[in-house]
Amino acid sequence: MKKRFSEEQIVKILAEHKAGKKVRDIARDHGISENSFYIWKRKYGEMSSQEIARLRQLEDENSRLKKLVADLSLDNMAQKEIIKKFCDPE
């Protein structure tokens, strides 16, 4: 699913509401539904653009670490199988 708005753009749209603009007007100006606005507000509520960038960086790092753990787990299982195969007296 392609996102139409970046997180930074969403924060700017939410800032319009904080400045006193009505949700109905914001939704019409940006071509979004009021429900989308409230979903964004719940998700990005009080975040600044810097916090959004940091969140994205942490999510990317988390993804890389999960892949690393999965790779190491597979390597560990393979090594255990090799050790079991060559060290078991049969």
N, C-alpha and C positions, 0 to 999 in steps of 0.2 A: 504494500500500500504506500503510495507516494504522498508525502506530506506537502500540503500547499503552503504552509507557513513554517518558518524556522522558529526555534524556541525564542530567539531574540525578538522576532517580529511579534510573537504571541505576548511577550512581556510588554512590548510597546502598546499593543492593543489593550492589554489589561490596565496599563497606566492611564489610558484615556478614560476608563471607568473611574479610576481613583481621582481624576481631575474633575469629575462631576458629570460626565457625559452618560446618557441613559444607555442601558444594555441594548434596547431595541434599535437605537440609532447606530450604535457601534456595529451590531450584527448586520444591519442593512448596508452600512458604508463599506464593510469588508467582505460582504457576501458569505456570511456564515450564519448558522442557526444560533438562537439564544442558548440552546442546549450545549452546543460546542463551546460557547463562551463560558458557561458555568463549569463545564468539564475542565477547561483550561484553567479557570480560576481555582478550582479545587487542586489541580495538579501543580500549577506554577505560582499560586497565590502571592506570596510575599517575596518571591525570588527576584534578584537583580540579574542583569545580563552576565555579570561576572560569576554569579552562583550557578547560572545555567551552564556556562562554559565549564566550570569545575565539575558539575554533575556529569556532563557528557564525557569529560576526561576520566572520571572515576568509573563510569559504566564501561568505557573502552578498556581500561586497565583490568577491571573485573572479568570482562570477557576473555582477555588474553590469559589471565591467571587460571580461569576455568579450563581453557584448552590445554594449558601446560599441565595441570593436575591430571587431566584425562590422558594425555600422552604418557606421563610418568607412570600412571597406574597400569596402562597397557604394557609398558616396558617391564614393570615389576612383575606382572603376571606372566609374561613371556619368560623372564629369567627364572621364575619359580618352576615353571614347566620344564625348562631345560635342566635345572638342577635336579628336579624330581626324576626325570628320565635317566640321567646319568648316574645318580647316586643311590637309587633304590636297588637293593639287592634282590634279584628275582631268581 
